[in-house]
Amino acid sequence: MAACAATWAFGIDAVKICKNLLQTGDSCLDAVEKSIRILEDDPAYGRYLVGKGGMPNAAGTLQLDAALMEGRSLQYGGVAALEGISTPISVARRVMQGSPHSLLVGQGALEFAKKCGFTTQSNDHLLTAQGREEYEKFSHRLHYESLFDKHDTLGVIALDRHGQIAVGVSSSGAPFKAVGRVGDSPLPGAGLYADDKAGAACATGDGDKMMRFCPSFHVVQLMKQGLSPSECCSSVVAEMVERLGEDPPLEIGLIAMNMQGEIGAGSTVKISGGHNGSSSYNGFAYAVWQHDCEDPKILVHS
Ligand code: GLY
């Protein structure tokens, strides 16, 4: 019954961690939080716009978004534009379970995290040399277009052996984004949604456009009507493309899982970056593991 999935090829590392946690009895919520947190806290994943080492905003400051939702109680917790903390997903978990609130932003999120005992780090410490270098180029307007339109987000969905489902997302958002800009990632319905009457979904891509369509909520509602995860993701992407047109092209990747552990994706992504030395993929790469498969693997939606 247990299964997990994550956005992008680099998500395979989160899926491997999540799988081990599910197999040793962790709840779906714990497995989602821990697998995302490990990647957030490792600056090697910053180039995928996740956590420490992610790309700073237009003022040179790293501001992170993250959220979690679980399908039984529809509990949700999120943080947005959080500075000084490398593991926003764990702050989001505390918002969900240790506060009367659902979403905390900016300074308020930071104050809350400090009260919960999270250690803060200087912005200099949270940026990598590459992040600082790219920011230098950006601030001198020499060469930033290639990165400017990048919108990776790590999204992880897990179904545990007790038949419970949870989803989490984490992103530093678009490089050199406006100060205080919040993407779709931490928004329930847009970046993520879970309901154990149907399943869970999460999104990656151009959050400024995506948040207007609540694609994750929409996918879960379609699954409730009995459509497969891949039919739901494809249908939601098709509707968005129809409404938004193709010029400029919308960048979106959606993954979804139903309560049987079936996984699907829908996307407009033409090329996904490789990971761990692999070359790029022609389409939207995402990582999956299902209880009956031996090893996590990367699939491509094209
Ligand atoms: N989907 C992440 C962002 O646009 O910030």
Boltz pocket constraint, residues with backbone or C-beta under 6 A from the ligand:
constraints:
  - pocket:
      binder: B
      contacts: [[A, 151], [A, 152], [A, 153], [A, 171], [A, 172], [A, 173], [A, 174], [A, 182], [A, 183], [A, 184], [A, 185], [A, 203], [A, 204], [A, 205], [A, 206], [A, 207], [A, 208]]
      max_distance: 6.0
